């Protein structure tokens, strides 16, 4: 599942606010990276994740 631009913007805003509140970080010194990885590009229980998901159905 890949996120929409609006969802990414909301995640960035929420994480930034949490870091400001909890750690006292300045927003201008906070960088958030969202890295989306396709299911075929990572694995779980010895299988590519897309194959693992098929077995779960």
C-alpha distance matrix in Angstrom:
0.0 3.8 6.6 9.7 13.0 14.4 11.9 12.5 16.2 16.3 15.0 17.5 20.2 19.8 19.8 22.7 24.6 24.2 25.6 28.4 29.3 29.1 30.1 32.1 30.2 30.9 28.0 29.5 29.3 25.6 22.9 19.2 16.9 13.1 12.1 8.6 9.1 8.0 8.5 11.9 13.0 13.5 15.2 16.1 19.6 20.7 18.1 15.2 12.2 11.3 14.9 15.0 12.4 14.7 17.7 16.5 16.7
3.8 0.0 3.8 6.8 9.6 11.7 9.6 9.7 13.3 14.2 13.0 15.0 17.9 18.1 18.1 20.6 22.8 22.9 24.0 26.6 27.9 28.0 28.8 30.4 28.2 28.6 25.5 26.7 26.6 23.2 20.3 16.7 14.3 10.6 9.9 6.7 8.5 8.3 10.3 13.2 13.5 14.6 17.0 18.4 22.1 23.0 20.5 17.3 14.6 14.0 17.8 18.1 15.9 18.1 21.2 20.2 20.5
6.6 3.8 0.0 3.8 6.6 8.0 5.9 6.3 9.8 10.5 9.9 12.1 14.6 15.0 15.5 17.8 19.8 20.2 21.6 23.8 25.1 25.6 26.6 27.9 25.8 25.9 22.7 24.1 24.4 20.9 18.3 14.8 13.1 9.6 10.3 8.3 11.1 11.8 13.8 16.8 16.8 17.5 20.0 21.1 24.7 25.9 23.7 20.7 17.9 17.5 21.2 21.2 18.9 21.3 24.2 22.8 23.0
9.7 6.8 3.8 0.0 3.8 5.4 5.1 6.3 8.7 9.9 10.7 12.4 14.3 15.4 16.6 18.3 20.1 21.2 22.6 24.4 25.8 26.8 27.8 28.7 26.5 26.2 22.6 23.8 24.7 21.5 19.1 15.9 14.6 11.6 12.9 11.2 14.2 14.7 17.1 19.8 19.9 21.0 23.6 24.8 28.5 29.6 27.2 24.0 21.3 20.6 24.4 24.6 22.1 24.2 27.3 25.9 25.8
13.0 9.6 6.6 3.8 0.0 3.8 5.5 5.1 6.2 8.7 10.0 10.6 12.3 14.3 15.4 16.5 18.4 20.1 21.2 22.6 24.4 25.7 26.4 26.9 24.5 23.7 20.0 20.8 22.1 19.2 16.8 14.1 13.2 11.0 12.9 12.3 15.7 16.9 19.6 22.2 21.7 22.9 25.7 27.2 30.9 31.9 29.7 26.5 24.0 23.6 27.4 27.6 25.3 27.6 30.6 29.3 29.4
14.4 11.7 8.0 5.4 3.8 0.0 3.8 5.4 5.1 6.3 8.7 9.9 10.6 12.3 14.3 15.4 16.6 18.4 20.1 21.2 22.5 24.2 25.3 25.6 23.7 22.9 19.2 20.6 22.2 19.2 17.5 14.8 14.9 12.8 15.3 14.8 18.3 19.5 21.8 24.7 24.3 25.1 27.7 28.7 32.3 33.7 31.6 28.6 25.8 25.5 29.2 29.1 26.6 28.9 31.8 30.0 30.0
11.9 9.6 5.9 5.1 5.5 3.8 0.0 3.8 5.4 5.1 6.2 8.6 9.9 10.5 12.2 14.1 15.4 16.5 18.3 19.9 21.0 22.2 23.5 24.3 22.5 22.4 19.0 20.8 21.8 18.4 16.7 13.5 13.4 10.9 13.3 12.6 16.0 17.3 19.2 22.4 22.1 22.4 24.7 25.5 29.0 30.6 28.7 25.9 22.9 22.9 26.6 26.1 23.6 26.2 28.9 26.9 27.2
12.5 9.7 6.3 6.3 5.1 5.4 3.8 0.0 3.8 5.4 5.1 6.1 8.6 9.9 10.6 12.1 14.2 15.3 16.5 18.3 19.9 20.9 21.7 22.5 20.2 20.0 16.6 18.0 18.7 15.4 13.2 10.1 9.7 7.5 10.4 10.6 14.3 16.3 18.6 21.6 20.6 21.0 23.7 24.7 28.4 29.7 28.0 25.2 22.5 22.8 26.6 26.2 24.1 27.0 29.5 27.9 28.5
16.2 13.3 9.8 8.7 6.2 5.1 5.4 3.8 0.0 3.8 5.5 5.2 6.2 8.6 10.1 10.6 12.3 14.3 15.5 16.5 18.3 20.0 20.7 20.9 18.7 17.9 14.3 15.7 17.1 14.2 12.6 10.3 11.1 10.1 13.4 14.1 17.9 20.0 22.4 25.3 24.2 24.7 27.3 28.4 32.0 33.4 31.8 28.9 26.3 26.6 30.4 29.9 27.8 30.7 33.2 31.5 32.0
16.3 14.2 10.5 9.9 8.7 6.3 5.1 5.4 3.8 0.0 3.8 5.4 5.1 6.0 8.5 9.8 10.6 12.2 14.3 15.3 16.4 18.0 19.4 19.8 18.3 17.9 14.6 16.9 18.2 15.0 14.1 11.6 12.9 11.6 15.0 15.5 19.1 21.1 23.0 26.2 25.4 25.3 27.6 28.1 31.5 33.3 31.9 29.3 26.4 26.9 30.5 29.6 27.4 30.3 32.6 30.5 31.0
15.0 13.0 9.9 10.7 10.0 8.7 6.2 5.1 5.5 3.8 0.0 3.8 5.5 5.1 6.0 8.3 9.9 10.5 12.2 14.1 15.2 16.1 17.3 18.4 16.7 17.0 14.0 16.3 16.8 13.3 12.1 9.0 10.2 8.9 12.3 13.1 16.6 19.0 20.7 23.9 22.8 22.4 24.5 25.0 28.4 30.2 29.1 26.6 23.8 24.7 28.2 27.2 25.2 28.4 30.5 28.4 29.4
17.5 15.0 12.1 12.4 10.6 9.9 8.6 6.1 5.2 5.4 3.8 0.0 3.8 5.6 5.4 6.0 8.6 10.0 10.7 12.2 14.2 15.4 15.9 16.4 14.1 14.0 10.7 12.7 13.3 9.9 8.8 6.2 8.3 8.4 12.1 13.9 17.5 20.3 22.5 25.4 23.8 23.6 26.0 26.9 30.3 31.9 30.8 28.3 25.8 26.9 30.4 29.5 27.9 31.1 33.2 31.4 32.5
20.2 17.9 14.6 14.3 12.3 10.6 9.9 8.6 6.2 5.1 5.5 3.8 0.0 3.8 5.6 5.2 6.2 8.7 10.1 10.6 12.2 14.2 15.2 15.1 13.4 12.9 9.6 12.2 13.5 10.6 10.7 9.2 11.9 12.2 15.9 17.6 21.2 23.8 25.8 28.9 27.4 27.1 29.4 30.0 33.4 35.1 34.2 31.7 29.0 30.0 33.6 32.5 30.7 33.9 35.9 33.8 34.8
19.8 18.1 15.0 15.4 14.3 12.3 10.5 9.9 8.6 6.0 5.1 5.6 3.8 0.0 3.8 5.4 5.2 6.2 8.7 9.9 10.5 12.0 13.7 14.3 13.3 13.8 11.3 14.5 15.2 12.0 12.4 10.4 13.0 12.9 16.5 17.8 21.2 23.8 25.3 28.6 27.2 26.5 28.4 28.5 31.6 33.7 32.9 30.8 27.9 29.2 32.5 31.1 29.3 32.6 34.3 32.0 33.1
19.8 18.1 15.5 16.6 15.4 14.3 12.2 10.6 10.1 8.5 6.0 5.4 5.6 3.8 0.0 3.8 5.4 5.0 6.2 8.6 9.8 10.4 11.4 12.6 11.2 12.3 10.2 13.2 13.0 9.5 9.8 7.8 10.6 11.1 14.5 16.5 19.6 22.6 24.1 27.2 25.5 24.5 26.4 26.6 29.7 31.6 31.2 29.2 26.5 28.2 31.4 29.9 28.5 32.0 33.6 31.4 32.9
22.7 20.6 17.8 18.3 16.5 15.4 14.1 12.1 10.6 9.8 8.3 6.0 5.2 5.4 3.8 0.0 3.8 5.4 5.2 6.2 8.6 10.0 10.2 10.4 8.5 8.8 6.4 9.6 9.8 6.7 8.1 7.6 11.2 12.7 16.3 18.7 22.0 25.1 26.9 29.8 27.9 27.1 29.3 29.7 32.9 34.7 34.2 32.1 29.7 31.3 34.6 33.3 31.9 35.4 37.1 35.0 36.5
24.6 22.8 19.8 20.1 18.4 16.6 15.4 14.2 12.3 10.6 9.9 8.6 6.2 5.2 5.4 3.8 0.0 3.8 5.5 5.0 6.1 8.5 9.8 9.5 9.0 9.4 7.7 11.5 12.2 9.8 11.8 11.4 14.8 15.9 19.5 21.6 24.9 27.9 29.4 32.6 30.8 29.9 31.8 31.9 34.9 37.0 36.6 34.6 31.9 33.5 36.8 35.2 33.7 37.2 38.7 36.4 37.7
24.2 22.9 20.2 21.2 20.1 18.4 16.5 15.3 14.3 12.2 10.5 10.0 8.7 6.2 5.0 5.4 3.8 0.0 3.8 5.4 5.1 5.8 7.8 9.0 9.1 10.9 10.1 13.8 13.5 10.9 12.7 11.9 15.0 16.0 19.3 21.3 24.2 27.2 28.4 31.6 29.8 28.4 30.0 29.7 32.5 34.8 34.7 33.1 30.4 32.2 35.3 33.4 32.1 35.7 36.9 34.5 36.1
25.6 24.0 21.6 22.6 21.2 20.1 18.3 16.5 15.5 14.3 12.2 10.7 10.1 8.7 6.2 5.2 5.5 3.8 0.0 3.8 5.5 5.3 5.2 6.6 5.8 8.3 8.2 11.5 10.4 8.1 10.4 10.5 13.9 15.7 18.8 21.4 24.2 27.5 28.9 31.8 29.6 28.3 30.0 30.0 32.8 34.8 34.9 33.3 30.9 33.0 36.0 34.3 33.3 37.0 38.1 36.0 37.8
28.4 26.6 23.8 24.4 22.6 21.2 19.9 18.3 16.5 15.3 14.1 12.2 10.6 9.9 8.6 6.2 5.0 5.4 3.8 0.0 3.8 5.9 5.7 4.6 4.5 6.1 6.6 10.2 10.0 8.7 11.9 12.7 16.4 18.4 21.7 24.3 27.4 30.7 32.2 35.1 33.0 31.8 33.7 33.7 36.6 38.5 38.6 36.8 34.4 36.4 39.5 37.8 36.7 40.3 41.6 39.4 41.1
29.3 27.9 25.1 25.8 24.4 22.5 21.0 19.9 18.3 16.4 15.2 14.2 12.2 10.5 9.8 8.6 6.1 5.1 5.5 3.8 0.0 3.8 5.9 5.6 7.6 9.6 10.3 13.9 13.7 12.4 15.3 15.5 19.0 20.5 23.8 26.1 29.1 32.2 33.3 36.5 34.5 33.1 34.6 34.3 36.9 39.2 39.3 37.8 35.2 37.2 40.2 38.2 37.0 40.6 41.7 39.2 40.9
29.1 28.0 25.6 26.8 25.7 24.2 22.2 20.9 20.0 18.0 16.1 15.4 14.2 12.0 10.4 10.0 8.5 5.8 5.3 5.9 3.8 0.0 3.8 5.9 8.1 11.1 12.3 15.6 14.6 13.0 15.6 15.7 18.9 20.4 23.3 25.6 28.2 31.4 32.3 35.4 33.3 31.5 32.8 32.2 34.6 37.0 37.4 36.2 33.7 36.0 38.8 36.6 35.7 39.4 40.2 37.7 39.7
30.1 28.8 26.6 27.8 26.4 25.3 23.5 21.7 20.7 19.4 17.3 15.9 15.2 13.7 11.4 10.2 9.8 7.8 5.2 5.7 5.9 3.8 0.0 3.8 5.4 9.1 11.0 13.7 12.0 11.0 13.9 14.8 18.0 20.2 22.9 25.7 28.2 31.6 32.8 35.5 33.1 31.5 32.9 32.7 35.1 37.1 37.7 36.5 34.3 36.7 39.5 37.5 36.8 40.6 41.4 39.2 41.4
32.1 30.4 27.9 28.7 26.9 25.6 24.3 22.5 20.9 19.8 18.4 16.4 15.1 14.3 12.6 10.4 9.5 9.0 6.6 4.6 5.6 5.9 3.8 0.0 3.8 6.6 9.2 11.8 10.8 10.7 14.2 15.7 19.3 21.6 24.7 27.6 30.4 33.8 35.2 38.0 35.6 34.2 35.9 35.9 38.5 40.4 40.8 39.3 37.1 39.4 42.3 40.5 39.7 43.4 44.4 42.2 44.2
30.2 28.2 25.8 26.5 24.5 23.7 22.5 20.2 18.7 18.3 16.7 14.1 13.4 13.3 11.2 8.5 9.0 9.1 5.8 4.5 7.6 8.1 5.4 3.8 0.0 3.8 6.3 8.5 7.0 7.0 10.7 12.6 16.2 18.9 22.0 25.0 27.9 31.4 33.1 35.7 33.2 32.1 34.1 34.4 37.2 38.9 39.1 37.4 35.4 37.5 40.6 39.0 38.3 41.9 43.2 41.2 43.1
30.9 28.6 25.9 26.2 23.7 22.9 22.4 20.0 17.9 17.9 17.0 14.0 12.9 13.8 12.3 8.8 9.4 10.9 8.3 6.1 9.6 11.1 9.1 6.6 3.8 0.0 3.8 5.4 5.3 6.6 10.3 12.8 16.5 19.3 22.6 25.7 28.8 32.2 34.3 36.8 34.3 33.6 35.9 36.5 39.5 41.0 41.0 39.0 37.0 38.8 42.1 40.8 39.9 43.4 45.0 43.1 44.8
28.0 25.5 22.7 22.6 20.0 19.2 19.0 16.6 14.3 14.6 14.0 10.7 9.6 11.3 10.2 6.4 7.7 10.1 8.2 6.6 10.3 12.3 11.0 9.2 6.3 3.8 0.0 3.8 5.3 5.1 8.2 10.3 14.0 16.6 20.0 23.0 26.3 29.6 31.8 34.4 32.1 31.6 34.1 34.9 38.1 39.5 39.2 37.0 34.8 36.5 39.8 38.8 37.6 41.1 42.8 41.0 42.5
29.5 26.7 24.1 23.8 20.8 20.6 20.8 18.0 15.7 16.9 16.3 12.7 12.2 14.5 13.2 9.6 11.5 13.8 11.5 10.2 13.9 15.6 13.7 11.8 8.5 5.4 3.8 0.0 3.8 5.6 8.1 11.1 14.4 17.4 20.6 23.7 27.0 30.3 32.9 35.2 32.6 32.5 35.2 36.4 39.6 40.8 40.4 38.0 36.1 37.7 41.1 40.3 39.3 42.7 44.6 43.0 44.5
29.3 26.6 24.4 24.7 22.1 22.2 21.8 18.7 17.1 18.2 16.8 13.3 13.5 15.2 13.0 9.8 12.2 13.5 10.4 10.0 13.7 14.6 12.0 10.8 7.0 5.3 5.3 3.8 0.0 3.8 6.6 10.1 13.3 16.7 19.5 22.9 25.8 29.4 31.8 33.9 31.1 30.7 33.3 34.4 37.6 38.6 38.5 36.3 34.7 36.6 39.8 38.9 38.2 41.7 43.3 41.9 43.7
25.6 23.2 20.9 21.5 19.2 19.2 18.4 15.4 14.2 15.0 13.3 9.9 10.6 12.0 9.5 6.7 9.8 10.9 8.1 8.7 12.4 13.0 11.0 10.7 7.0 6.6 5.1 5.6 3.8 0.0 3.8 6.6 10.1 13.3 16.3 19.6 22.5 26.1 28.3 30.6 28.0 27.5 30.0 31.1 34.2 35.4 35.2 33.0 31.2 33.1 36.3 35.4 34.6 38.0 39.7 38.2 40.0
22.9 20.3 18.3 19.1 16.8 17.5 16.7 13.2 12.6 14.1 12.1 8.8 10.7 12.4 9.8 8.1 11.8 12.7 10.4 11.9 15.3 15.6 13.9 14.2 10.7 10.3 8.2 8.1 6.6 3.8 0.0 3.8 6.6 10.1 12.9 16.3 19.2 22.8 25.2 27.4 24.7 24.5 27.2 28.6 31.9 32.8 32.4 30.0 28.4 30.1 33.4 32.7 32.0 35.3 37.2 35.9 37.6
19.2 16.7 14.8 15.9 14.1 14.8 13.5 10.1 10.3 11.6 9.0 6.2 9.2 10.4 7.8 7.6 11.4 11.9 10.5 12.7 15.5 15.7 14.8 15.7 12.6 12.8 10.3 11.1 10.1 6.6 3.8 0.0 3.8 6.6 9.8 12.9 16.1 19.5 21.9 24.2 21.8 21.5 24.2 25.5 28.9 29.9 29.4 26.9 25.0 26.6 30.0 29.2 28.4 31.7 33.6 32.2 33.9
16.9 14.3 13.1 14.6 13.2 14.9 13.4 9.7 11.1 12.9 10.2 8.3 11.9 13.0 10.6 11.2 14.8 15.0 13.9 16.4 19.0 18.9 18.0 19.3 16.2 16.5 14.0 14.4 13.3 10.1 6.6 3.8 0.0 3.8 6.2 9.7 12.6 16.1 18.7 20.8 18.2 18.3 21.2 22.8 26.4 27.1 26.4 23.7 22.1 23.6 27.0 26.5 25.8 29.0 31.0 30.0 31.7
13.1 10.6 9.6 11.6 11.0 12.8 10.9 7.5 10.1 11.6 8.9 8.4 12.2 12.9 11.1 12.7 15.9 16.0 15.7 18.4 20.5 20.4 20.2 21.6 18.9 19.3 16.6 17.4 16.7 13.3 10.1 6.6 3.8 0.0 3.8 6.4 9.7 13.0 15.5 17.9 15.8 16.0 18.9 20.5 24.1 25.0 23.9 21.1 19.1 20.3 23.9 23.5 22.5 25.6 27.8 26.7 28.2
12.1 9.9 10.3 12.9 12.9 15.3 13.3 10.4 13.4 15.0 12.3 12.1 15.9 16.5 14.5 16.3 19.5 19.3 18.8 21.7 23.8 23.3 22.9 24.7 22.0 22.6 20.0 20.6 19.5 16.3 12.9 9.8 6.2 3.8 0.0 3.8 6.4 9.9 12.6 14.6 12.2 12.6 15.8 17.9 21.6 22.0 20.8 17.8 16.3 17.6 21.0 20.9 20.3 23.3 25.4 24.8 26.5
8.6 6.7 8.3 11.2 12.3 14.8 12.6 10.6 14.1 15.5 13.1 13.9 17.6 17.8 16.5 18.7 21.6 21.3 21.4 24.3 26.1 25.6 25.7 27.6 25.0 25.7 23.0 23.7 22.9 19.6 16.3 12.9 9.7 6.4 3.8 0.0 3.8 6.6 9.4 11.7 10.1 10.9 14.1 16.1 19.9 20.4 18.6 15.4 13.6 14.3 18.0 18.1 17.1 20.0 22.4 21.8 23.2
9.1 8.5 11.1 14.2 15.7 18.3 16.0 14.3 17.9 19.1 16.6 17.5 21.2 21.2 19.6 22.0 24.9 24.2 24.2 27.4 29.1 28.2 28.2 30.4 27.9 28.8 26.3 27.0 25.8 22.5 19.2 16.1 12.6 9.7 6.4 3.8 0.0 3.8 6.4 8.2 6.3 7.4 10.8 13.3 17.0 17.1 15.2 11.9 10.5 11.4 14.9 15.3 14.9 17.5 19.8 19.8 21.4
8.0 8.3 11.8 14.7 16.9 19.5 17.3 16.3 20.0 21.1 19.0 20.3 23.8 23.8 22.6 25.1 27.9 27.2 27.5 30.7 32.2 31.4 31.6 33.8 31.4 32.2 29.6 30.3 29.4 26.1 22.8 19.5 16.1 13.0 9.9 6.6 3.8 0.0 3.8 5.4 5.3 7.3 10.3 12.9 16.5 16.3 13.7 10.1 8.7 8.5 12.1 13.2 12.5 14.6 17.3 17.7 18.9
8.5 10.3 13.8 17.1 19.6 21.8 19.2 18.6 22.4 23.0 20.7 22.5 25.8 25.3 24.1 26.9 29.4 28.4 28.9 32.2 33.3 32.3 32.8 35.2 33.1 34.3 31.8 32.9 31.8 28.3 25.2 21.9 18.7 15.5 12.6 9.4 6.4 3.8 0.0 3.8 5.4 5.9 7.6 9.8 13.2 13.2 10.4 7.0 5.0 5.0 8.6 9.4 8.9 11.2 13.6 14.0 15.5
11.9 13.2 16.8 19.8 22.2 24.7 22.4 21.6 25.3 26.2 23.9 25.4 28.9 28.6 27.2 29.8 32.6 31.6 31.8 35.1 36.5 35.4 35.5 38.0 35.7 36.8 34.4 35.2 33.9 30.6 27.4 24.2 20.8 17.9 14.6 11.7 8.2 5.4 3.8 0.0 3.8 5.8 7.5 10.5 13.5 12.4 9.3 5.6 5.9 5.4 7.9 9.8 10.5 11.8 14.1 15.5 17.0
13.0 13.5 16.8 19.9 21.7 24.3 22.1 20.6 24.2 25.4 22.8 23.8 27.4 27.2 25.5 27.9 30.8 29.8 29.6 33.0 34.5 33.3 33.1 35.6 33.2 34.3 32.1 32.6 31.1 28.0 24.7 21.8 18.2 15.8 12.2 10.1 6.3 5.3 5.4 3.8 0.0 3.8 7.1 10.6 13.8 12.7 10.5 7.0 7.7 8.7 11.0 12.2 13.2 15.1 17.0 18.1 20.1
13.5 14.6 17.5 21.0 22.9 25.1 22.4 21.0 24.7 25.3 22.4 23.6 27.1 26.5 24.5 27.1 29.9 28.4 28.3 31.8 33.1 31.5 31.5 34.2 32.1 33.6 31.6 32.5 30.7 27.5 24.5 21.5 18.3 16.0 12.6 10.9 7.4 7.3 5.9 5.8 3.8 0.0 3.8 7.2 10.6 9.9 8.4 5.8 6.0 8.6 10.5 10.5 12.0 14.5 15.7 16.4 18.9
15.2 17.0 20.0 23.6 25.7 27.7 24.7 23.7 27.3 27.6 24.5 26.0 29.4 28.4 26.4 29.3 31.8 30.0 30.0 33.7 34.6 32.8 32.9 35.9 34.1 35.9 34.1 35.2 33.3 30.0 27.2 24.2 21.2 18.9 15.8 14.1 10.8 10.3 7.6 7.5 7.1 3.8 0.0 3.8 6.8 6.3 5.2 4.1 4.7 8.2 8.9 8.0 10.4 12.9 13.2 14.1 17.0
16.1 18.4 21.1 24.8 27.2 28.7 25.5 24.7 28.4 28.1 25.0 26.9 30.0 28.5 26.6 29.7 31.9 29.7 30.0 33.7 34.3 32.2 32.7 35.9 34.4 36.5 34.9 36.4 34.4 31.1 28.6 25.5 22.8 20.5 17.9 16.1 13.3 12.9 9.8 10.5 10.6 7.2 3.8 0.0 3.8 5.4 5.5 6.4 5.6 9.3 9.3 6.9 9.4 12.2 11.7 11.9 15.3
19.6 22.1 24.7 28.5 30.9 32.3 29.0 28.4 32.0 31.5 28.4 30.3 33.4 31.6 29.7 32.9 34.9 32.5 32.8 36.6 36.9 34.6 35.1 38.5 37.2 39.5 38.1 39.6 37.6 34.2 31.9 28.9 26.4 24.1 21.6 19.9 17.0 16.5 13.2 13.5 13.8 10.6 6.8 3.8 0.0 3.8 5.7 8.4 8.5 11.7 10.4 7.7 10.8 13.0 11.4 12.0 15.6
20.7 23.0 25.9 29.6 31.9 33.7 30.6 29.7 33.4 33.3 30.2 31.9 35.1 33.7 31.6 34.7 37.0 34.8 34.8 38.5 39.2 37.0 37.1 40.4 38.9 41.0 39.5 40.8 38.6 35.4 32.8 29.9 27.1 25.0 22.0 20.4 17.1 16.3 13.2 12.4 12.7 9.9 6.3 5.4 3.8 0.0 3.8 7.0 8.8 11.6 10.0 8.6 12.2 13.8 12.5 14.0 17.4
18.1 20.5 23.7 27.2 29.7 31.6 28.7 28.0 31.8 31.9 29.1 30.8 34.2 32.9 31.2 34.2 36.6 34.7 34.9 38.6 39.3 37.4 37.7 40.8 39.1 41.0 39.2 40.4 38.5 35.2 32.4 29.4 26.4 23.9 20.8 18.6 15.2 13.7 10.4 9.3 10.5 8.4 5.2 5.5 5.7 3.8 0.0 3.8 6.0 8.1 6.3 5.8 9.4 10.6 10.1 12.1 15.0
15.2 17.3 20.7 24.0 26.5 28.6 25.9 25.2 28.9 29.3 26.6 28.3 31.7 30.8 29.2 32.1 34.6 33.1 33.3 36.8 37.8 36.2 36.5 39.3 37.4 39.0 37.0 38.0 36.3 33.0 30.0 26.9 23.7 21.1 17.8 15.4 11.9 10.1 7.0 5.6 7.0 5.8 4.1 6.4 8.4 7.0 3.8 0.0 3.8 5.6 5.5 6.3 8.8 10.3 11.1 12.9 15.3
12.2 14.6 17.9 21.3 24.0 25.8 22.9 22.5 26.3 26.4 23.8 25.8 29.0 27.9 26.5 29.7 31.9 30.4 30.9 34.4 35.2 33.7 34.3 37.1 35.4 37.0 34.8 36.1 34.7 31.2 28.4 25.0 22.1 19.1 16.3 13.6 10.5 8.7 5.0 5.9 7.7 6.0 4.7 5.6 8.5 8.8 6.0 3.8 0.0 3.8 5.4 4.8 6.1 8.6 9.9 10.6 13.0
11.3 14.0 17.5 20.6 23.6 25.5 22.9 22.8 26.6 26.9 24.7 26.9 30.0 29.2 28.2 31.3 33.5 32.2 33.0 36.4 37.2 36.0 36.7 39.4 37.5 38.8 36.5 37.7 36.6 33.1 30.1 26.6 23.6 20.3 17.6 14.3 11.4 8.5 5.0 5.4 8.7 8.6 8.2 9.3 11.7 11.6 8.1 5.6 3.8 0.0 3.8 5.5 5.3 6.5 9.0 10.2 11.6
14.9 17.8 21.2 24.4 27.4 29.2 26.6 26.6 30.4 30.5 28.2 30.4 33.6 32.5 31.4 34.6 36.8 35.3 36.0 39.5 40.2 38.8 39.5 42.3 40.6 42.1 39.8 41.1 39.8 36.3 33.4 30.0 27.0 23.9 21.0 18.0 14.9 12.1 8.6 7.9 11.0 10.5 8.9 9.3 10.4 10.0 6.3 5.5 5.4 3.8 0.0 3.8 5.4 5.2 6.6 9.0 10.6
15.0 18.1 21.2 24.6 27.6 29.1 26.1 26.2 29.9 29.6 27.2 29.5 32.5 31.1 29.9 33.3 35.2 33.4 34.3 37.8 38.2 36.6 37.5 40.5 39.0 40.8 38.8 40.3 38.9 35.4 32.7 29.2 26.5 23.5 20.9 18.1 15.3 13.2 9.4 9.8 12.2 10.5 8.0 6.9 7.7 8.6 5.8 6.3 4.8 5.5 3.8 0.0 3.8 5.4 5.2 6.6 9.4
12.4 15.9 18.9 22.1 25.3 26.6 23.6 24.1 27.8 27.4 25.2 27.9 30.7 29.3 28.5 31.9 33.7 32.1 33.3 36.7 37.0 35.7 36.8 39.7 38.3 39.9 37.6 39.3 38.2 34.6 32.0 28.4 25.8 22.5 20.3 17.1 14.9 12.5 8.9 10.5 13.2 12.0 10.4 9.4 10.8 12.2 9.4 8.8 6.1 5.3 5.4 3.8 0.0 3.8 5.4 5.2 7.0
14.7 18.1 21.3 24.2 27.6 28.9 26.2 27.0 30.7 30.3 28.4 31.1 33.9 32.6 32.0 35.4 37.2 35.7 37.0 40.3 40.6 39.4 40.6 43.4 41.9 43.4 41.1 42.7 41.7 38.0 35.3 31.7 29.0 25.6 23.3 20.0 17.5 14.6 11.2 11.8 15.1 14.5 12.9 12.2 13.0 13.8 10.6 10.3 8.6 6.5 5.2 5.4 3.8 0.0 3.8 5.5 5.7
17.7 21.2 24.2 27.3 30.6 31.8 28.9 29.5 33.2 32.6 30.5 33.2 35.9 34.3 33.6 37.1 38.7 36.9 38.1 41.6 41.7 40.2 41.4 44.4 43.2 45.0 42.8 44.6 43.3 39.7 37.2 33.6 31.0 27.8 25.4 22.4 19.8 17.3 13.6 14.1 17.0 15.7 13.2 11.7 11.4 12.5 10.1 11.1 9.9 9.0 6.6 5.2 5.4 3.8 0.0 3.8 5.6
16.5 20.2 22.8 25.9 29.3 30.0 26.9 27.9 31.5 30.5 28.4 31.4 33.8 32.0 31.4 35.0 36.4 34.5 36.0 39.4 39.2 37.7 39.2 42.2 41.2 43.1 41.0 43.0 41.9 38.2 35.9 32.2 30.0 26.7 24.8 21.8 19.8 17.7 14.0 15.5 18.1 16.4 14.1 11.9 12.0 14.0 12.1 12.9 10.6 10.2 9.0 6.6 5.2 5.5 3.8 0.0 3.8
16.7 20.5 23.0 25.8 29.4 30.0 27.2 28.5 32.0 31.0 29.4 32.5 34.8 33.1 32.9 36.5 37.7 36.1 37.8 41.1 40.9 39.7 41.4 44.2 43.1 44.8 42.5 44.5 43.7 40.0 37.6 33.9 31.7 28.2 26.5 23.2 21.4 18.9 15.5 17.0 20.1 18.9 17.0 15.3 15.6 17.4 15.0 15.3 13.0 11.6 10.6 9.4 7.0 5.7 5.6 3.8 0.0
